[in-house]
């Protein structure tokens, strides 16, 4: 009988302990996903890389064998680059990638710093204790991605509410579909506005670029905006909160970062490896029979390539369950691997670096306002994070 996925955690900082057993003894194992369907779970680092790089797998969420662990989510990403396979995927990837190069993203540093400082100003002026999720973790990536897309920030409440519904395990498939539809409608209208009134924002540049290349498709552009909005919002918000807690719980390492901020980029990589908050985005379906570690995954069968497990593989990372800001975390799979490796990874890295550095510099007395054991960690099938983070200083 197959095990249920997602699997329970024993410690908030660690992935399910069952992953370690599976990596060692059954690196490709059968699991049951929500809805009662079957899939394969791939847990070893080498096997995860192998499957994600295999040309005979698909990201098409509409494929009948695709392992949808959050019903109502993947089906509504139709037209998104996340769901495309080559050669269609390659065409769109080439169009968007230049917008997220290290050089382009570094140009955003001054504005991101302004946004972070502004939110911390409000935090310091407000009551104590405060909820860091509400005061910093959610607003910062929301402000950044809304500015990038040219979305009026006055709509932040709308997007906070809808993305929370879309990405929450507790949301029904019907309500998730409705929330996706509401966001899609808004973005459809936003794209229409950009077509007639292009500005200096990322979405406007993409509209113009696609028009000049003769590739403009309104549905695809709306789906692109939706993908960037969701991917650049909830995931970074959860990493801000989790990374803050981890550093507070490791005061010696936090002291080193305060003393030498040049260590922060490496610390960000280690925090990304340590938490690997996105789990099911690396789900795929085989388009031909493939063999992984001696197990045959037949054409039409779905699998979940677990980055959370791969990033705790002791064959790649020594003492993987220990947070170590001096570790070389190169090779981690927190952003996925292969064709669909996260487009916005450079932006996420920069946001995290600026947030952590600024937060701990400006609030040297920052501490948890409740015992660690009382923090409301969330473990959905899609994203791991915190519902709230009570802090004081």
N, C-alpha and C positions, 0 to 999 in steps of 0.2 A: 504494500500500500504506500502511495507516495505521500510525502510530507506537504504541509500547507505552506504557501508563500503569500505574504511576507512572514518571516520567522521572528519569534520574540527575542528581545534583548534582555540580558541579565544586568548590564551596566550601561548607563546613559552614554558614556564615552566610547563604548565599543560596539561593533556590529554583533549580530546574533552569535553566541558561542558555537552553535552548530556548524557555522561556516568553517571553523578550523578543522573539525572532524571530517567534513565533506572534502575539503582541500586535500587532506592527507589520504583519505581512503576511497572516496567516491567523487572525484572532481567534476564529473558530469552526472547529475542525479535527477531523477524524475520528481516533479513537484506538482501540487494542485494549486491553481491560482483562483482568485475570487471569481465566482460564477460556476465553479466546479470543473473547469477545463484543466487539461494537463499541459505541462510544458517541461522543458529541461532547464536546470540551474547549473551554470558553469561558474566555478569558484576559484580556480587557480589562475595566477597572474599570466603565465604563458598561454594557457588555454583561452582566457578572456581576450587577450591580444589576437590570438590566432582566429577566433571566431569573428571578431569585429572587423578583421582585415580580409576575411574570406569573400571572394567575389560572388559566391553562390548563396548569399543571404540577402534578405530584403528588409527595409525599414517601413514598408507600406502597411500602415495601420488598418487599412481596409481589407487586407488579405485575410481570408477566413481562418488561417492558422496562426495569425499573429497573437502573441500572448498579452492581451490587454488586461493589466492588473488593476486598472482604474476604469471600469466601464463608463463610457460617456466622455472620456477624455481624448484618447487617440483618434476615435472616429471623427472628431470635430476638428482635427488638424489637417483636413483635406486641402491640398494645395500648398501646404507648408513644405519648406525645404527639408524639414525633419523627416518627412514621409516619402521623400523622393529617392529613387534609385538612379544609377547611371543609365543613359547619358544625360537625362534631364537634370539630375542633381548636380552634375559637374558644371553645366552651363550656368546655373544659378549661383553655385558656390563661387565661381570665378567672378561673377558680377559683384558679390557682396564682400568677399574676403578683403579687398583693398581698404574697406572702411574700418577694418578692425586690426590693422597691422600695429606692431608695437609703436612705431613712429606716430601714426595717426592717433592712437589712444593716448600716448604721452602728451600730445597737444591738449588733451582735456584736463590735465593735472591741475592747472590753476583754478578752473571752474569747479572741479570736484572738491578741491580744497575749500573753496568758498562755501559750497553746499554743506560740507561736513562741519565747518566752523559755525555756520548759521544754525544748524540743528543743535550743536553743542551749546551755543549761546542760549537757545530756547530751553535746553535741558537745565542749564545752570540757573536760569531765571525762574524755573518752575518749582513745584513742590518736591519734597523728599519724603519717602522714597519715590522713585520714578520707574516707569516701565521702559527699559531700554529698547525693547522691540518697537513700541509705539513711538518713542521719542527719537530714535536713531536708526535702528536696523531696517525698518520698513521705509521711512521717508527718504533716506539717502539714495538707495538704488532706484526708487520710484522717481525721484526728482531727476536723477541722471538719465534714466531711460526715456522719461517723458520729454526732456529737453532734446535728447538725441533725435527722437522721432518727430519733434515738433508738436507734441500733445500738450494742450493747456494744462498746467499743473492744478488748475481749479478742479480738474476732473479726478484728482488723486483719490478722493473718497470712493468714487465709483470704481476705480481700478483696484484699490485695496480690497474692497468687498468682493468684487467679482473674481479676482485671482485667488483669494482665500477659498472661495467656494469651488473654483475649478480644480484646485490642487489638494483639497482636503479629502481624506479617506471617508469622512462621515457624510459627504455630499452624495445624494442620490444621483443615479445616472441621468434622470430626467432634469433635475435642477442643474447639474453640471452642463448638460446640453443647452439649457436655457441661458445660463450665465455666459457660456461661450458664444451663443448667438447674440447676446446683448453687446459683448465686447466686439465681436465681428462687425456688427451693424455700425457701431461708432467708428471703428477703424476704416470700414468701407467708405463712410462719409468723409473721414479725414483724408483718405487717399484721393477721393474726388476733388476735395479742396486743393490738395497739393498739385494735382494735374493742371488746374486752372491758375493756381497762385503759388508756384514753387518758391521756397525760401532757401535758407542756408542750412537747414537741418538735414539729417541723414536720410529721412524718408523722401524729402524733396529731391535730394541728389540721386537716390535710387530710381525714382520715377523718371527723372530726366535721362539717366543712363540707360534704363530699359527702353525708353522711347527711342533714343538715338540708335540703339542696337536692334530695333524692330522686334523686341521681345516683350513689350509691355502687355501684361495681362492683369486686369483689375483684381481678379480673385487671388491670383498668386501674390500680388503686392500686398493685399489686405492680410493674407495668411502670413506673409513675411513679417509684417508689422506685429501681428499677434504673437508670432514665435519669439521675436526680439523682446516684446513687452513682458511676456510670461517668463522667458528664460533669464532676462536681466533683472527680474524683480524679486520673486520669491526665493530663488536659490541663493543669491547674494545676501539677502536679508537674513536668512537662516545661518549663513556662514559668519556674518558679523556677530550674531548672538552667541553661537556655539564657540567661536574663537575667543570671544571675550571671556566666557565662562572658563574655558580651558586654561587661558593665561592667568586668570585670577586664582585658579586651583593649582597653578604651578608658579608660585611667587618667585622662586629663584630664577626661572627662565624669564619671567616678566621683568625682573630687576635688570637682567642683562640687556633686554631689549630697550629699556628706558635709558640705560647707560650708553648703549651703542645702537642707535636707530638703523645703522647700515645692515644690521642682522635681520631687519624686518622682512625683506623680500624672501629670504630663505625660510623664515618662520611661517610666512603665508603658504609657501609650498608644502611645508610639513603639516600645517593645519588642514590644508585641502586633502592631503593624503590621509591624515588621521581620521577625518570625519567622512569624506566621500559621501556627501549628503544625498546625491541623486542616485537612485537605485534602478528604477525600471526604464529610464530613458535609453538604456543600452539593451533593450529587448529587440529581438530580430526573429525572422522566420526563414527557414531554409528553402531555397528555390530548387535545389538539387540535393541528393543525398550527400551528406558530409560526415566525415569521421573525426571525432574529437576525443583524444585520449583513449582510443579504442572503443568508443561508444558511437554507434551509428545514429545520427540524427537524420531522419528521412525527410525528403522533400515535402513541404507543407507543414512540418512540425516547428513549433516556436520554441525559443529559448531566451533566458535572461542571463546575460553576461554580467556577473556581479563585480562591479568595480570596488564596492565596499569590502568584499572578500579579497579580491586581488591585491588591494593596497595594504592588506595585513598578511601577505604571504611571506613567511620567514625565509624563503628561498631567494627573495629579492630585497627585502628590508630586514636588517638585523634587529632583533627585539622589537617587532613591529607594533606591539600594543603599548609601547612607551612613546609619549610625545617628546621629541628631541629637536629643538630649533636649530641645532648644529648639524643635523642629519642632511645628507644630500638626498632629497626626495625626488630627484629626477627619475622619470620613468613611472611616476604615479599615474593612475588612470581616472582621476577625479573628474576630468573633462571628457572622458570617453577615449576612443581610439579609432583610427581609420578614417573613412570617408566623412563620418558624421561627428568628428571631434568638435567640441564646442567652438563656435565661431567667436563668441564673446569672451573667451578665456583671458585675453590680455586686459580687457576692461574690468573683468571681475578681480583680477590680481591687483590692478591699480587701485580700485575702490577699497579693497580690503587693506592694502598697505597704508593708504591714507587714513582710513577710519581708525585702525588699531593704533597707529603712531600718534594721531592727534588726540584720540580719546584718552590714552594713558598718560600723555604729556599734560593735557589740560586738567585732568581729574586724577591727580596722583593718589588721592585717598579713596578711589573707587573700590567698592566692595559689594558683595551680594547682600541684599536686604532680608533674605530668608535663607535658611539652611539649604545647602546644595541638594539634599535629599528631597526637598519640597519643590524644586523647580519643575515646571510642567513641560517635560520633554514630549515631543510628538513623534510618532513613527508610523507614517503612512507608507503605502506601497511605492510612492513616488519620491517624496522628499522628506528627509529627516531634519528636525529643527526644534524650536522652542515656541510655545504659544505666547509666553510672556517672560520677561526677565526683570524682576524687581531688583533695583540697585539703589545704593545711596553712596554718600562720599563725605 
